[in-house]
Amino acid sequence: MKFKHCLILLTLLAPLSSVPAAAAVPSPSITVSGDAVLRVDPDIATVSLTAEMENPDKAKLNEELQNEVSAFTDYLIRELKLKKEDIIAQSINIYPRYDYSDKDPVLRGYEGSRAIRVTVGDFNLISVIVTKAMDSKGITVNSVNYGLKDPAGYAEKARNMAISDSIHKARSIASRYNARLLHIESVNYNQNSAMNTVEYVQSNRMMTKSMGVSKSSAEEYYQAKKIELRDSIEVKFAVKAGSLDQAE
C-alpha cells in the first residue's frame, strides 16, 4: 500500500518537472571592431645581390667566385665601415653546363652563383653598394628591401591603437543610446592580424641599365617609402540600457 502511494506521488510530480524554464533574456550589449593603421619610416634596409660566373674548369670557377665575393665584402667593411655580421654570403652553388645540340649531351663547362645579403641602417650607403656591384665583374643587385629593427615594438603600438579605437567606438555608440558600458563579454583577436606591408622600390642590374638609370641616379631609384602596419580587434561590451526617450 505504501508503494502504491509513492507511485501516485511520482505521477503527480512528473508534469511539473517537465515544464520548460522561462527563456533567459539576453543582456544588452554592443559589439565593435577596433582598427588601426600605423605608417612609419623604415630604419633598416637589406640589399640582396648575387655573384654569377662561368668557367670550363670547376675548381677555377669556385676560386673566381670566392675572390669576387671576398673583394666585394672587403670593400664594404673597409670603405663603408660595415660590420661583418651585417654581410652574409651564402654557400657557392656550381652546376654543370651541357650542350644538347648533338645526340649525346656534352659538358661545356660550369655555372656558379653565390648569394649575398647586406644589411644597412644608413640608407645613403645603398647607392654606393649598388654602384660597386655595377662596377664588379659578375655581381647583380636583385632587390632592396626596407624594414624595421624592432617590428614587434611597432606591432604592439598598432595593437594598442586598435584597442583604444574599439573603446572609443563603444563609448560613442553607448552614449548616443543613453547607455553605459559595464564590462567586456568577449574579445576576438587574430594574433596574425598585426601584419606589416613594406613599400619599397626594387631593381636589378639589367633593369637599372635598360631603364637608363645611371650610377649617379641610383640613390634616387632606390628610395624607401613608408611601412604600414595594420591591426584589428573585435570586442563585445555589456551595457546598461538607458531610456531612448532621453537619448539624443
Secondary structure, DSSP 4 states (H G I P E B T S, - for coil): -HHHHHHHHHHHHHHHHTSPPPPPPPPPEEEEEEEEEEEE---EEEEEEEEEEEESSHHHHHHHHHHHHHHHHHHHHHTS---GGGEEE---EEEEEEE-SSSS-EEEEEEEEEEEEEEES-THHHHHHHHHHHHSSSEEEEEEEEE-S-HHHHHHHHHHHHHHHHHHHHHHHHHHTT-EEEEEEEEE--GGG-EEEEEE----HHHHHHTT--STTHHHHS-EEEEEEEEEEEEEEEEE---GGG--
